[in-house]
Structure formats: structure tokens, C-alpha cells
Amino acid sequence: MLNADKIAEFSTTLRGRIVQPGDADYDASRRVYNAMIDRYPRRIVYCRDVADVMHGVNFAREQSMPLAVRSGGHNAGGLGVCDEGVVLDLSAMNGVRVDVAARTVRVEGGCTWGDVDHATHASGMATPCGIIGTTGVGGLTLGADPLVAGLMLHSASVGKPLEGFLVRRTTKNHGLRGQVEGNLA
């Protein structure tokens, strides 16, 4: 059973919004691309920034709840949603920064390939990934592992560069840290 005080405290720490069972947009919020996936999380957190991601991960851990991180929601197995847990939806974290001189791009955890294409095409660059613009960069880049993708892309949004598509993952300081290196085409 969730502690009501902890839920209220969690809600006050967020800039994003929480959707829960009974809310008008709950059914739409829990859906992912694969319509065969029908899971019912207790909380869906629409993260607006890195702090929301951190608070969401901590809340799920402290409440011993399953955690799913959704970048684009295209994973065939439905890894971007869970039953009876917390879903961190990163869709509002979709900033893209293009460095034309270095021919690199930095993206936030909720970016889709459509977001990246829109930003890079204006500079005459292209990314050789994905064929569906609504696919999340995190899942596709990191082999459809949304938890690692969300945490890795979260690191990118606070200064760790996403500069291509060679992925390295390591465990350090009891957490996951990833780095993507290379150049855009």
C-alpha cells in the first residue's frame, strides 16, 4: 500500500504532472505503440527536467515499485510501461542542440527521431537511424533498453555528450552510466 504522505511529498517535488488511475487521460497515458501491451501503472510521471527523473527513480525505489522509463514507447515488448509501478515519461524532455562546426547533436531523453531529423536537416546533416519519426532515440540507440536509455540520456541532458551511436555502458557508483560517442553523417 502506498503511503499517502509520501505520494503528496512526491507530487510537490515535481515540475511535471502525475497521471494515475481514475484520471481522465489515464488510459491514453498508459498506452504504448504496441496495442497488444495492456499494462496498468499506478503512476505515470510526465518528467519536465532532470530533477523530475531523479525524483521519480527515487520514489519508485523507496516505495519498492517497478519502474519503466518511456522515451518513445515503441519497444515491441512494451518495456516503456509496467503494471503496478511508476512510468517515467520523458516526452516533454525533447530538446535537441546541433553543433554544426563539430557535426554533433545532443538530445534529451524524450527525443524522437523526428525531433532529431527536424533539427539536423536544417543544418544539412542527417542521422542514419530509424525509419519511423515517432521512435524514441533512447530505445533505438541503446538497443531498446529504456531504463538504461533514460538514465543515459538524462546524463546527456546535463552535459554528457551524445555525439553519435557507438554505445558504452558501465556500472559505476551503484548506478548506470552510459556514453555515446562518434560523429553524425
TANOR-V155687 format. One record per helix or strand. SS is the DSSP state (H for helix, E for strand). FROM is the first residue (numbers start at 0). TO is the last residue. Records with the same first field share a line. If there is no record, write none. Layout:
BEGIN
SS=FROM-TO, FROM-TO
END
This chain:
BEGIN
H=3-12, 25-29, 49-61, 112-120, 136-140, 145-156
E=16-19, 42-45, 66-69, 85-88, 95-98, 103-106, 111-111, 135-135, 161-161, 165-171, 174-180
END
